[in-house]
Amino acid sequence: MFAMMQTLSTWSAPYGGETFLLLALLAIVSYGLLLFYKPRLSETQLRRCIRLAALIALPLSFVAMEMGSNNIGIAVLSFIWCIVVGITCKNEITRRYTP
């Protein structure tokens, strides 16, 4: 287990290191929870998820870009996470209200 974590840490070093791995884990877990709970959420809550994703991703990516080129992976990951969450919520809203 330790060797695997060391390999992941070495692989992620150019993209932001341990912070990149932590954010990737949080993105995967939050997306899984969104997929699990999206049938139970109302339309307004899904719209709030879209706004919340943007409010989290935009400042995070800005800070990551300001920290230097070694953290570009964090910025890209946050943008991709925001886009995927937005598309997922939009598709669920559209699915509910399409005859």
Jmol script that loads the backbone (N, CA, C; Angstrom):
load data "model"
ATOM      1  N   MET A   1       0.833  -1.191   0.000  1.00  0.00           N
ATOM      2  CA  MET A   1       0.000   0.000   0.000  1.00  0.00           C
ATOM      3  C   MET A   1       0.875   1.251   0.000  1.00  0.00           C
ATOM      4  N   PHE A   2       1.927   1.232   0.800  1.00  0.00           N
ATOM      5  CA  PHE A   2       2.817   2.386   0.865  1.00  0.00           C
ATOM      6  C   PHE A   2       3.508   2.610  -0.471  1.00  0.00           C
ATOM      7  N   ALA A   3       3.906   1.534  -1.150  1.00  0.00           N
ATOM      8  CA  ALA A   3       4.576   1.663  -2.442  1.00  0.00           C
ATOM      9  C   ALA A   3       3.630   2.264  -3.479  1.00  0.00           C
ATOM     10  N   MET A   4       2.352   1.879  -3.421  1.00  0.00           N
ATOM     11  CA  MET A   4       1.381   2.434  -4.357  1.00  0.00           C
ATOM     12  C   MET A   4       1.196   3.939  -4.121  1.00  0.00           C
ATOM     13  N   MET A   5       1.107   4.348  -2.868  1.00  0.00           N
ATOM     14  CA  MET A   5       0.954   5.773  -2.550  1.00  0.00           C
ATOM     15  C   MET A   5       2.191   6.558  -2.953  1.00  0.00           C
ATOM     16  N   GLN A   6       3.352   5.960  -2.793  1.00  0.00           N
ATOM     17  CA  GLN A   6       4.578   6.629  -3.193  1.00  0.00           C
ATOM     18  C   GLN A   6       4.630   6.786  -4.712  1.00  0.00           C
ATOM     19  N   THR A   7       4.166   5.778  -5.442  1.00  0.00           N
ATOM     20  CA  THR A   7       4.120   5.859  -6.896  1.00  0.00           C
ATOM     21  C   THR A   7       3.137   6.935  -7.342  1.00  0.00           C
ATOM     22  N   LEU A   8       1.967   6.988  -6.708  1.00  0.00           N
ATOM     23  CA  LEU A   8       0.996   8.036  -7.037  1.00  0.00           C
ATOM     24  C   LEU A   8       1.536   9.414  -6.713  1.00  0.00           C
ATOM     25  N   SER A   9       2.220   9.528  -5.607  1.00  0.00           N
ATOM     26  CA  SER A   9       2.805  10.806  -5.224  1.00  0.00           C
ATOM     27  C   SER A   9       3.862  11.255  -6.226  1.00  0.00           C
ATOM     28  N   THR A  10       4.677  10.327  -6.680  1.00  0.00           N
ATOM     29  CA  THR A  10       5.698  10.648  -7.682  1.00  0.00           C
ATOM     30  C   THR A  10       5.051  11.039  -8.998  1.00  0.00           C
ATOM     31  N   TRP A  11       3.989  10.315  -9.395  1.00  0.00           N
ATOM     32  CA  TRP A  11       3.303  10.614 -10.642  1.00  0.00           C
ATOM     33  C   TRP A  11       2.634  11.981 -10.612  1.00  0.00           C
ATOM     34  N   SER A  12       2.065  12.351  -9.460  1.00  0.00           N
ATOM     35  CA  SER A  12       1.301  13.592  -9.379  1.00  0.00           C
ATOM     36  C   SER A  12       2.148  14.821  -9.070  1.00  0.00           C
ATOM     37  N   ALA A  13       3.418  14.659  -8.837  1.00  0.00           N
ATOM     38  CA  ALA A  13       4.276  15.792  -8.477  1.00  0.00           C
ATOM     39  C   ALA A  13       4.232  16.931  -9.500  1.00  0.00           C
ATOM     40  N   PRO A  14       4.285  16.685 -10.806  1.00  0.00           N
ATOM     41  CA  PRO A  14       4.227  17.804 -11.751  1.00  0.00           C
ATOM     42  C   PRO A  14       2.865  18.497 -11.816  1.00  0.00           C
ATOM     43  N   TYR A  15       1.828  17.863 -11.309  1.00  0.00           N
ATOM     44  CA  TYR A  15       0.475  18.413 -11.414  1.00  0.00           C
ATOM     45  C   TYR A  15      -0.022  19.075 -10.141  1.00  0.00           C
ATOM     46  N   GLY A  16       0.741  19.033  -9.092  1.00  0.00           N
ATOM     47  CA  GLY A  16       0.325  19.642  -7.840  1.00  0.00           C
ATOM     48  C   GLY A  16       0.568  18.763  -6.637  1.00  0.00           C
ATOM     49  N   GLY A  17       1.112  17.579  -6.854  1.00  0.00           N
ATOM     50  CA  GLY A  17       1.513  16.701  -5.764  1.00  0.00           C
ATOM     51  C   GLY A  17       0.364  16.138  -4.961  1.00  0.00           C
ATOM     52  N   GLU A  18       0.558  16.115  -3.648  1.00  0.00           N
ATOM     53  CA  GLU A  18      -0.430  15.533  -2.734  1.00  0.00           C
ATOM     54  C   GLU A  18      -1.750  16.289  -2.781  1.00  0.00           C
ATOM     55  N   THR A  19      -1.700  17.592  -2.995  1.00  0.00           N
ATOM     56  CA  THR A  19      -2.928  18.379  -3.084  1.00  0.00           C
ATOM     57  C   THR A  19      -3.763  17.934  -4.274  1.00  0.00           C
ATOM     58  N   PHE A  20      -3.106  17.657  -5.388  1.00  0.00           N
ATOM     59  CA  PHE A  20      -3.809  17.170  -6.577  1.00  0.00           C
ATOM     60  C   PHE A  20      -4.491  15.835  -6.296  1.00  0.00           C
ATOM     61  N   LEU A  21      -3.794  14.932  -5.623  1.00  0.00           N
ATOM     62  CA  LEU A  21      -4.384  13.631  -5.297  1.00  0.00           C
ATOM     63  C   LEU A  21      -5.589  13.775  -4.372  1.00  0.00           C
ATOM     64  N   LEU A  22      -5.474  14.652  -3.386  1.00  0.00           N
ATOM     65  CA  LEU A  22      -6.576  14.877  -2.456  1.00  0.00           C
ATOM     66  C   LEU A  22      -7.785  15.466  -3.173  1.00  0.00           C
ATOM     67  N   LEU A  23      -7.559  16.453  -4.025  1.00  0.00           N
ATOM     68  CA  LEU A  23      -8.669  17.052  -4.760  1.00  0.00           C
ATOM     69  C   LEU A  23      -9.284  16.079  -5.760  1.00  0.00           C
ATOM     70  N   ALA A  24      -8.474  15.225  -6.356  1.00  0.00           N
ATOM     71  CA  ALA A  24      -9.010  14.212  -7.267  1.00  0.00           C
ATOM     72  C   ALA A  24      -9.904  13.245  -6.490  1.00  0.00           C
ATOM     73  N   LEU A  25      -9.479  12.846  -5.315  1.00  0.00           N
ATOM     74  CA  LEU A  25     -10.294  11.964  -4.483  1.00  0.00           C
ATOM     75  C   LEU A  25     -11.602  12.648  -4.082  1.00  0.00           C
ATOM     76  N   LEU A  26     -11.530  13.913  -3.669  1.00  0.00           N
ATOM     77  CA  LEU A  26     -12.735  14.646  -3.294  1.00  0.00           C
ATOM     78  C   LEU A  26     -13.672  14.832  -4.485  1.00  0.00           C
ATOM     79  N   ALA A  27     -13.116  15.071  -5.672  1.00  0.00           N
ATOM     80  CA  ALA A  27     -13.947  15.227  -6.871  1.00  0.00           C
ATOM     81  C   ALA A  27     -14.671  13.929  -7.204  1.00  0.00           C
ATOM     82  N   ILE A  28     -13.980  12.817  -7.110  1.00  0.00           N
ATOM     83  CA  ILE A  28     -14.596  11.522  -7.413  1.00  0.00           C
ATOM     84  C   ILE A  28     -15.681  11.188  -6.394  1.00  0.00           C
ATOM     85  N   VAL A  29     -15.406  11.412  -5.125  1.00  0.00           N
ATOM     86  CA  VAL A  29     -16.385  11.114  -4.075  1.00  0.00           C
ATOM     87  C   VAL A  29     -17.602  12.027  -4.203  1.00  0.00           C
ATOM     88  N   SER A  30     -17.381  13.324  -4.439  1.00  0.00           N
ATOM     89  CA  SER A  30     -18.515  14.242  -4.546  1.00  0.00           C
ATOM     90  C   SER A  30     -19.355  13.938  -5.779  1.00  0.00           C
ATOM     91  N   TYR A  31     -18.736  13.534  -6.871  1.00  0.00           N
ATOM     92  CA  TYR A  31     -19.501  13.176  -8.064  1.00  0.00           C
ATOM     93  C   TYR A  31     -20.300  11.889  -7.829  1.00  0.00           C
ATOM     94  N   GLY A  32     -19.704  10.935  -7.152  1.00  0.00           N
ATOM     95  CA  GLY A  32     -20.437   9.716  -6.817  1.00  0.00           C
ATOM     96  C   GLY A  32     -21.642  10.007  -5.937  1.00  0.00           C
ATOM     97  N   LEU A  33     -21.471  10.887  -4.960  1.00  0.00           N
ATOM     98  CA  LEU A  33     -22.602  11.267  -4.110  1.00  0.00           C
ATOM     99  C   LEU A  33     -23.665  12.010  -4.904  1.00  0.00           C
ATOM    100  N   LEU A  34     -23.253  12.852  -5.850  1.00  0.00           N
ATOM    101  CA  LEU A  34     -24.218  13.542  -6.696  1.00  0.00           C
ATOM    102  C   LEU A  34     -25.022  12.537  -7.510  1.00  0.00           C
ATOM    103  N   LEU A  35     -24.363  11.538  -8.080  1.00  0.00           N
ATOM    104  CA  LEU A  35     -25.072  10.525  -8.852  1.00  0.00           C
ATOM    105  C   LEU A  35     -26.054   9.749  -7.981  1.00  0.00           C
ATOM    106  N   PHE A  36     -25.677   9.514  -6.740  1.00  0.00           N
ATOM    107  CA  PHE A  36     -26.537   8.771  -5.820  1.00  0.00           C
ATOM    108  C   PHE A  36     -27.751   9.596  -5.387  1.00  0.00           C
ATOM    109  N   TYR A  37     -27.549  10.883  -5.114  1.00  0.00           N
ATOM    110  CA  TYR A  37     -28.612  11.720  -4.570  1.00  0.00           C
ATOM    111  C   TYR A  37     -29.392  12.511  -5.604  1.00  0.00           C
ATOM    112  N   LYS A  38     -28.970  12.568  -6.854  1.00  0.00           N
ATOM    113  CA  LYS A  38     -29.648  13.437  -7.823  1.00  0.00           C
ATOM    114  C   LYS A  38     -31.116  13.099  -8.050  1.00  0.00           C
ATOM    115  N   PRO A  39     -31.551  11.832  -7.980  1.00  0.00           N
ATOM    116  CA  PRO A  39     -32.993  11.595  -8.124  1.00  0.00           C
ATOM    117  C   PRO A  39     -33.812  12.176  -6.971  1.00  0.00           C
ATOM    118  N   ARG A  40     -33.197  12.365  -5.821  1.00  0.00           N
ATOM    119  CA  ARG A  40     -33.908  12.861  -4.641  1.00  0.00           C
ATOM    120  C   ARG A  40     -33.893  14.390  -4.540  1.00  0.00           C
ATOM    121  N   LEU A  41     -33.052  15.056  -5.318  1.00  0.00           N
ATOM    122  CA  LEU A  41     -32.926  16.498  -5.224  1.00  0.00           C
ATOM    123  C   LEU A  41     -33.973  17.186  -6.090  1.00  0.00           C
ATOM    124  N   SER A  42     -34.461  18.318  -5.603  1.00  0.00           N
ATOM    125  CA  SER A  42     -35.421  19.093  -6.388  1.00  0.00           C
ATOM    126  C   SER A  42     -34.674  19.893  -7.462  1.00  0.00           C
ATOM    127  N   GLU A  43     -35.446  20.513  -8.334  1.00  0.00           N
ATOM    128  CA  GLU A  43     -34.831  21.300  -9.405  1.00  0.00           C
ATOM    129  C   GLU A  43     -34.022  22.463  -8.834  1.00  0.00           C
ATOM    130  N   THR A  44     -34.535  23.126  -7.822  1.00  0.00           N
ATOM    131  CA  THR A  44     -33.800  24.255  -7.245  1.00  0.00           C
ATOM    132  C   THR A  44     -32.511  23.789  -6.576  1.00  0.00           C
ATOM    133  N   GLN A  45     -32.543  22.618  -5.960  1.00  0.00           N
ATOM    134  CA  GLN A  45     -31.318  22.099  -5.343  1.00  0.00           C
ATOM    135  C   GLN A  45     -30.290  21.708  -6.401  1.00  0.00           C
ATOM    136  N   LEU A  46     -30.748  21.184  -7.536  1.00  0.00           N
ATOM    137  CA  LEU A  46     -29.817  20.868  -8.620  1.00  0.00           C
ATOM    138  C   LEU A  46     -29.202  22.136  -9.193  1.00  0.00           C
ATOM    139  N   ARG A  47     -30.003  23.175  -9.314  1.00  0.00           N
ATOM    140  CA  ARG A  47     -29.462  24.458  -9.792  1.00  0.00           C
ATOM    141  C   ARG A  47     -28.445  25.020  -8.790  1.00  0.00           C
ATOM    142  N   ARG A  48     -28.715  24.841  -7.520  1.00  0.00           N
ATOM    143  CA  ARG A  48     -27.761  25.282  -6.498  1.00  0.00           C
ATOM    144  C   ARG A  48     -26.457  24.495  -6.589  1.00  0.00           C
ATOM    145  N   CYS A  49     -26.549  23.207  -6.922  1.00  0.00           N
ATOM    146  CA  CYS A  49     -25.336  22.403  -7.103  1.00  0.00           C
ATOM    147  C   CYS A  49     -24.483  22.950  -8.244  1.00  0.00           C
ATOM    148  N   ILE A  50     -25.132  23.385  -9.320  1.00  0.00           N
ATOM    149  CA  ILE A  50     -24.399  23.968 -10.443  1.00  0.00           C
ATOM    150  C   ILE A  50     -23.686  25.235  -9.992  1.00  0.00           C
ATOM    151  N   ARG A  51     -24.410  26.103  -9.289  1.00  0.00           N
ATOM    152  CA  ARG A  51     -23.794  27.354  -8.811  1.00  0.00           C
ATOM    153  C   ARG A  51     -22.676  27.088  -7.802  1.00  0.00           C
ATOM    154  N   LEU A  52     -22.905  26.138  -6.922  1.00  0.00           N
ATOM    155  CA  LEU A  52     -21.898  25.807  -5.914  1.00  0.00           C
ATOM    156  C   LEU A  52     -20.628  25.258  -6.559  1.00  0.00           C
ATOM    157  N   ALA A  53     -20.802  24.426  -7.573  1.00  0.00           N
ATOM    158  CA  ALA A  53     -19.633  23.890  -8.274  1.00  0.00           C
ATOM    159  C   ALA A  53     -18.817  25.018  -8.897  1.00  0.00           C
ATOM    160  N   ALA A  54     -19.506  25.981  -9.492  1.00  0.00           N
ATOM    161  CA  ALA A  54     -18.789  27.119 -10.081  1.00  0.00           C
ATOM    162  C   ALA A  54     -18.122  27.973  -9.006  1.00  0.00           C
ATOM    163  N   LEU A  55     -18.810  28.182  -7.893  1.00  0.00           N
ATOM    164  CA  LEU A  55     -18.243  28.989  -6.817  1.00  0.00           C
ATOM    165  C   LEU A  55     -17.035  28.331  -6.163  1.00  0.00           C
ATOM    166  N   ILE A  56     -16.971  27.016  -6.218  1.00  0.00           N
ATOM    167  CA  ILE A  56     -15.810  26.313  -5.667  1.00  0.00           C
ATOM    168  C   ILE A  56     -14.685  26.252  -6.689  1.00  0.00           C
ATOM    169  N   ALA A  57     -15.022  25.923  -7.931  1.00  0.00           N
ATOM    170  CA  ALA A  57     -14.002  25.663  -8.941  1.00  0.00           C
ATOM    171  C   ALA A  57     -13.282  26.916  -9.415  1.00  0.00           C
ATOM    172  N   LEU A  58     -13.996  28.004  -9.609  1.00  0.00           N
ATOM    173  CA  LEU A  58     -13.347  29.190 -10.164  1.00  0.00           C
ATOM    174  C   LEU A  58     -12.291  29.794  -9.235  1.00  0.00           C
ATOM    175  N   PRO A  59     -12.603  30.036  -7.948  1.00  0.00           N
ATOM    176  CA  PRO A  59     -11.531  30.545  -7.080  1.00  0.00           C
ATOM    177  C   PRO A  59     -10.397  29.546  -6.868  1.00  0.00           C
ATOM    178  N   LEU A  60     -10.737  28.265  -6.783  1.00  0.00           N
ATOM    179  CA  LEU A  60      -9.712  27.247  -6.596  1.00  0.00           C
ATOM    180  C   LEU A  60      -8.751  27.213  -7.779  1.00  0.00           C
ATOM    181  N   SER A  61      -9.290  27.276  -8.981  1.00  0.00           N
ATOM    182  CA  SER A  61      -8.419  27.261 -10.160  1.00  0.00           C
ATOM    183  C   SER A  61      -7.597  28.548 -10.250  1.00  0.00           C
ATOM    184  N   PHE A  62      -8.187  29.683  -9.861  1.00  0.00           N
ATOM    185  CA  PHE A  62      -7.435  30.940  -9.876  1.00  0.00           C
ATOM    186  C   PHE A  62      -6.261  30.881  -8.902  1.00  0.00           C
ATOM    187  N   VAL A  63      -6.509  30.399  -7.698  1.00  0.00           N
ATOM    188  CA  VAL A  63      -5.447  30.292  -6.697  1.00  0.00           C
ATOM    189  C   VAL A  63      -4.373  29.312  -7.168  1.00  0.00           C
ATOM    190  N   ALA A  64      -4.791  28.203  -7.756  1.00  0.00           N
ATOM    191  CA  ALA A  64      -3.823  27.210  -8.238  1.00  0.00           C
ATOM    192  C   ALA A  64      -2.952  27.785  -9.342  1.00  0.00           C
ATOM    193  N   MET A  65      -3.536  28.571 -10.241  1.00  0.00           N
ATOM    194  CA  MET A  65      -2.734  29.178 -11.312  1.00  0.00           C
ATOM    195  C   MET A  65      -1.779  30.238 -10.774  1.00  0.00           C
ATOM    196  N   GLU A  66      -2.199  30.947  -9.736  1.00  0.00           N
ATOM    197  CA  GLU A  66      -1.337  31.959  -9.144  1.00  0.00           C
ATOM    198  C   GLU A  66      -0.171  31.340  -8.369  1.00  0.00           C
ATOM    199  N   MET A  67      -0.326  30.087  -7.923  1.00  0.00           N
ATOM    200  CA  MET A  67       0.725  29.430  -7.144  1.00  0.00           C
ATOM    201  C   MET A  67       1.863  28.939  -8.019  1.00  0.00           C
ATOM    202  N   GLY A  68       1.684  28.915  -9.321  1.00  0.00           N
ATOM    203  CA  GLY A  68       2.775  28.511 -10.200  1.00  0.00           C
ATOM    204  C   GLY A  68       2.370  27.409 -11.152  1.00  0.00           C
ATOM    205  N   SER A  69       3.272  27.142 -12.090  1.00  0.00           N
ATOM    206  CA  SER A  69       2.964  26.180 -13.145  1.00  0.00           C
ATOM    207  C   SER A  69       2.929  24.743 -12.635  1.00  0.00           C
ATOM    208  N   ASN A  70       3.484  24.468 -11.465  1.00  0.00           N
ATOM    209  CA  ASN A  70       3.433  23.110 -10.921  1.00  0.00           C
ATOM    210  C   ASN A  70       2.032  22.722 -10.465  1.00  0.00           C
ATOM    211  N   ASN A  71       1.159  23.687 -10.299  1.00  0.00           N
ATOM    212  CA  ASN A  71      -0.187  23.416  -9.808  1.00  0.00           C
ATOM    213  C   ASN A  71      -1.242  23.531 -10.899  1.00  0.00           C
ATOM    214  N   ILE A  72      -0.849  23.467 -12.148  1.00  0.00           N
ATOM    215  CA  ILE A  72      -1.798  23.599 -13.246  1.00  0.00           C
ATOM    216  C   ILE A  72      -2.787  22.435 -13.253  1.00  0.00           C
ATOM    217  N   GLY A  73      -2.373  21.274 -12.791  1.00  0.00           N
ATOM    218  CA  GLY A  73      -3.272  20.122 -12.722  1.00  0.00           C
ATOM    219  C   GLY A  73      -4.445  20.375 -11.793  1.00  0.00           C
ATOM    220  N   ILE A  74      -4.224  21.108 -10.711  1.00  0.00           N
ATOM    221  CA  ILE A  74      -5.302  21.437  -9.777  1.00  0.00           C
ATOM    222  C   ILE A  74      -6.316  22.340 -10.460  1.00  0.00           C
ATOM    223  N   ALA A  75      -5.833  23.317 -11.223  1.00  0.00           N
ATOM    224  CA  ALA A  75      -6.731  24.224 -11.939  1.00  0.00           C
ATOM    225  C   ALA A  75      -7.557  23.471 -12.977  1.00  0.00           C
ATOM    226  N   VAL A  76      -6.918  22.603 -13.729  1.00  0.00           N
ATOM    227  CA  VAL A  76      -7.626  21.839 -14.758  1.00  0.00           C
ATOM    228  C   VAL A  76      -8.625  20.883 -14.111  1.00  0.00           C
ATOM    229  N   LEU A  77      -8.225  20.222 -13.041  1.00  0.00           N
ATOM    230  CA  LEU A  77      -9.121  19.299 -12.347  1.00  0.00           C
ATOM    231  C   LEU A  77     -10.357  20.022 -11.823  1.00  0.00           C
ATOM    232  N   SER A  78     -10.182  21.204 -11.249  1.00  0.00           N
ATOM    233  CA  SER A  78     -11.338  21.930 -10.719  1.00  0.00           C
ATOM    234  C   SER A  78     -12.265  22.386 -11.839  1.00  0.00           C
ATOM    235  N   PHE A  79     -11.721  22.820 -12.973  1.00  0.00           N
ATOM    236  CA  PHE A  79     -12.566  23.193 -14.110  1.00  0.00           C
ATOM    237  C   PHE A  79     -13.340  21.987 -14.637  1.00  0.00           C
ATOM    238  N   ILE A  80     -12.670  20.870 -14.797  1.00  0.00           N
ATOM    239  CA  ILE A  80     -13.336  19.668 -15.310  1.00  0.00           C
ATOM    240  C   ILE A  80     -14.421  19.202 -14.341  1.00  0.00           C
ATOM    241  N   TRP A  81     -14.130  19.233 -13.048  1.00  0.00           N
ATOM    242  CA  TRP A  81     -15.121  18.845 -12.045  1.00  0.00           C
ATOM    243  C   TRP A  81     -16.344  19.745 -12.131  1.00  0.00           C
ATOM    244  N   CYS A  82     -16.138  21.039 -12.255  1.00  0.00           N
ATOM    245  CA  CYS A  82     -17.243  21.992 -12.351  1.00  0.00           C
ATOM    246  C   CYS A  82     -18.087  21.713 -13.589  1.00  0.00           C
ATOM    247  N   ILE A  83     -17.457  21.471 -14.716  1.00  0.00           N
ATOM    248  CA  ILE A  83     -18.178  21.211 -15.961  1.00  0.00           C
ATOM    249  C   ILE A  83     -18.972  19.911 -15.863  1.00  0.00           C
ATOM    250  N   VAL A  84     -18.367  18.869 -15.332  1.00  0.00           N
ATOM    251  CA  VAL A  84     -19.050  17.579 -15.218  1.00  0.00           C
ATOM    252  C   VAL A  84     -20.244  17.672 -14.267  1.00  0.00           C
ATOM    253  N   VAL A  85     -20.088  18.345 -13.139  1.00  0.00           N
ATOM    254  CA  VAL A  85     -21.205  18.515 -12.201  1.00  0.00           C
ATOM    255  C   VAL A  85     -22.318  19.328 -12.857  1.00  0.00           C
ATOM    256  N   GLY A  86     -21.960  20.383 -13.558  1.00  0.00           N
ATOM    257  CA  GLY A  86     -22.964  21.208 -14.235  1.00  0.00           C
ATOM    258  C   GLY A  86     -23.725  20.444 -15.298  1.00  0.00           C
ATOM    259  N   ILE A  87     -23.021  19.675 -16.109  1.00  0.00           N
ATOM    260  CA  ILE A  87     -23.676  18.898 -17.155  1.00  0.00           C
ATOM    261  C   ILE A  87     -24.571  17.822 -16.549  1.00  0.00           C
ATOM    262  N   THR A  88     -24.112  17.168 -15.495  1.00  0.00           N
ATOM    263  CA  THR A  88     -24.909  16.132 -14.847  1.00  0.00           C
ATOM    264  C   THR A  88     -26.205  16.708 -14.279  1.00  0.00           C
ATOM    265  N   CYS A  89     -26.110  17.836 -13.602  1.00  0.00           N
ATOM    266  CA  CYS A  89     -27.307  18.457 -13.025  1.00  0.00           C
ATOM    267  C   CYS A  89     -28.240  18.954 -14.122  1.00  0.00           C
ATOM    268  N   LYS A  90     -27.688  19.545 -15.171  1.00  0.00           N
ATOM    269  CA  LYS A  90     -28.517  20.030 -16.275  1.00  0.00           C
ATOM    270  C   LYS A  90     -29.245  18.882 -16.949  1.00  0.00           C
ATOM    271  N   ASN A  91     -28.566  17.762 -17.164  1.00  0.00           N
ATOM    272  CA  ASN A  91     -29.207  16.602 -17.787  1.00  0.00           C
ATOM    273  C   ASN A  91     -30.319  16.041 -16.921  1.00  0.00           C
ATOM    274  N   GLU A  92     -30.140  16.050 -15.613  1.00  0.00           N
ATOM    275  CA  GLU A  92     -31.180  15.561 -14.711  1.00  0.00           C
ATOM    276  C   GLU A  92     -32.386  16.502 -14.738  1.00  0.00           C
ATOM    277  N   ILE A  93     -32.157  17.802 -14.761  1.00  0.00           N
ATOM    278  CA  ILE A  93     -33.267  18.770 -14.843  1.00  0.00           C
ATOM    279  C   ILE A  93     -34.005  18.587 -16.166  1.00  0.00           C
ATOM    280  N   THR A  94     -33.267  18.448 -17.255  1.00  0.00           N
ATOM    281  CA  THR A  94     -33.884  18.273 -18.574  1.00  0.00           C
ATOM    282  C   THR A  94     -34.653  16.967 -18.645  1.00  0.00           C
ATOM    283  N   ARG A  95     -34.126  15.918 -18.075  1.00  0.00           N
ATOM    284  CA  ARG A  95     -34.784  14.604 -18.101  1.00  0.00           C
ATOM    285  C   ARG A  95     -36.120  14.651 -17.383  1.00  0.00           C
ATOM    286  N   ARG A  96     -36.186  15.385 -16.313  1.00  0.00           N
ATOM    287  CA  ARG A  96     -37.425  15.458 -15.536  1.00  0.00           C
ATOM    288  C   ARG A  96     -38.531  16.210 -16.257  1.00  0.00           C
ATOM    289  N   TYR A  97     -38.160  17.229 -17.030  1.00  0.00           N
ATOM    290  CA  TYR A  97     -39.162  18.096 -17.622  1.00  0.00           C
ATOM    291  C   TYR A  97     -39.314  17.931 -19.124  1.00  0.00           C
ATOM    292  N   THR A  98     -38.820  16.842 -19.664  1.00  0.00           N
ATOM    293  CA  THR A  98     -39.008  16.541 -21.072  1.00  0.00           C
ATOM    294  C   THR A  98     -40.151  15.527 -21.195  1.00  0.00           C
ATOM    295  N   PRO A  99     -41.169  15.871 -22.029  1.00  0.00           N
ATOM    296  CA  PRO A  99     -42.318  14.954 -22.130  1.00  0.00           C
ATOM    297  C   PRO A  99     -41.992  13.663 -22.830  1.00  0.00           C
TER     298      PRO A  99
END
end "model"
wireframe off; spacefill off
backbone 0.3
color backbone group
